[in-house]
Amino acid sequence: MWLPLLVVGASLLGSGVALLLLLWKKDVSWRLKGQKRPLGSLLSHYLALRVVGWLGRRERQRLEKDTLDIKRVQEETLLKHIRKNQNTEYGQLYRFAEIKSKCMSLNMRFPHSAVPVPIFTSLPNN
């Protein structure tokens, strides 16, 4: 069944495609183990696994890159949250829309007495 598919793939699309088909056959054939599944089902399952694996590797690389520059990532995250909440009542009160960079923090724009600090007289019971 696989040999005619390889021959047709090689003649129509080139030896690179035939090699990919051969590798796919080898990767999928050990998963069959006597199961009778349609070729389309196997192909869609195989492609889904490959895409999810690729996405996982990409996210891991991004995480590892971000851990090399934690300060930058934290500043970007803070600015993202400030932009997201600039139209809330609190964001309008403390003019979050004016904060455009990491240098314009609340402490630089307002004296300490202007930003309310919550005071707790007692801790909530758990």
C-alpha positions as CSV (number, residue, x, y, z in Angstrom):
1,M,0.0,0.0,0.0
2,W,2.8,2.4,0.8
3,L,5.1,1.7,-2.0
4,P,2.7,2.9,-4.8
5,L,2.1,6.1,-2.7
6,L,5.8,6.7,-2.5
7,V,6.4,6.1,-6.2
8,V,3.5,8.5,-7.2
9,G,4.7,11.1,-4.7
10,A,8.3,10.9,-6.0
11,S,7.3,11.1,-9.6
12,L,4.8,13.9,-9.2
13,L,6.3,16.1,-6.5
14,G,9.9,15.2,-6.2
15,S,12.1,13.0,-4.1
16,G,11.9,15.4,-1.1
17,V,8.1,14.7,-0.8
18,A,8.8,11.0,-1.2
19,L,11.2,11.2,1.7
20,L,8.7,13.1,3.8
21,L,6.1,10.4,3.0
22,L,8.5,7.7,4.0
23,L,9.3,9.4,7.3
24,W,5.6,9.9,7.9
25,K,4.9,6.3,7.2
26,K,7.6,5.2,9.6
27,D,6.4,7.5,12.3
28,V,2.8,6.5,11.9
29,S,3.2,2.8,11.3
30,W,4.4,2.1,14.8
31,R,1.3,3.8,16.2
32,L,-1.1,1.5,14.3
33,K,-0.4,-1.7,16.1
34,G,-3.1,-3.6,14.3
35,Q,-5.7,-0.8,14.4
36,K,-7.9,-0.3,11.4
37,R,-8.1,3.5,11.0
38,P,-8.7,5.5,7.8
39,L,-5.7,7.2,6.3
40,G,-7.4,10.6,6.7
41,S,-7.9,10.1,10.4
42,L,-4.2,9.1,10.8
43,L,-3.0,12.0,8.8
44,S,-5.1,14.6,10.7
45,H,-4.0,13.0,14.1
46,Y,-0.4,13.1,12.9
47,L,-0.6,16.8,11.8
48,A,-2.3,17.8,15.0
49,L,0.4,16.2,17.1
50,R,3.1,18.0,15.0
51,V,1.4,21.4,15.3
52,V,0.9,21.1,19.1
53,G,4.5,19.9,19.5
54,W,5.7,22.9,17.4
55,L,3.6,25.3,19.4
56,G,4.9,23.9,22.7
57,R,8.5,24.2,21.6
58,R,7.9,27.8,20.5
59,E,6.4,28.8,23.8
60,R,9.2,27.1,25.7
61,Q,11.8,29.0,23.7
62,R,9.9,32.3,24.4
63,L,9.7,31.5,28.1
64,E,13.5,30.7,28.2
65,K,14.2,34.0,26.4
66,D,12.0,36.0,28.7
67,T,13.7,34.5,31.8
68,L,17.0,36.0,30.6
69,D,15.6,39.6,30.9
70,I,13.1,39.5,33.7
71,K,13.1,43.2,34.4
72,R,12.1,44.0,30.8
73,V,9.3,41.4,30.8
74,Q,8.0,42.7,34.1
75,E,7.9,46.3,32.8
76,E,6.2,45.2,29.6
77,T,3.6,43.3,31.6
78,L,3.0,46.3,34.0
79,L,2.5,48.7,31.0
80,K,0.2,46.2,29.3
81,H,-2.0,46.0,32.5
82,I,-1.9,49.8,32.8
83,R,-3.0,50.3,29.2
84,K,-5.8,47.7,29.7
85,N,-7.1,49.5,32.7
86,Q,-6.7,53.1,31.7
87,N,-10.4,53.5,31.1
88,T,-11.5,52.2,34.5
89,E,-12.5,54.5,37.3
90,Y,-9.2,54.0,39.1
91,G,-7.2,54.4,35.8
92,Q,-8.9,57.6,35.0
93,L,-8.5,58.9,38.5
94,Y,-4.8,58.3,38.4
95,R,-4.4,59.1,34.7
96,F,-3.1,55.8,33.5
97,A,-3.5,57.0,29.9
98,E,-0.6,59.4,30.4
99,I,1.8,56.6,31.3
100,K,3.6,55.8,28.1
101,S,6.9,54.3,29.3
102,K,8.5,52.6,32.3
103,C,10.0,55.9,33.4
104,M,6.5,57.4,34.1
105,S,5.5,55.4,37.1
106,L,2.9,56.5,39.6
107,N,5.5,57.4,42.2
108,M,7.1,59.8,39.8
109,R,3.9,61.5,38.8
110,F,2.2,61.7,42.2
111,P,3.5,62.3,45.7
112,H,3.1,59.4,48.1
113,S,0.2,61.0,49.8
114,A,-1.8,61.3,46.6
115,V,-2.0,57.6,45.9
116,P,-4.1,56.0,48.6
117,V,-2.5,53.1,50.5
118,P,-5.0,50.7,51.9
119,I,-4.7,50.3,55.7
120,F,-5.9,47.1,57.2
121,T,-6.7,47.2,60.9
122,S,-7.1,43.5,61.1
123,L,-6.5,40.5,58.9
124,P,-9.5,38.6,57.5
125,N,-10.3,35.3,59.2
126,N,-9.8,32.3,57.0
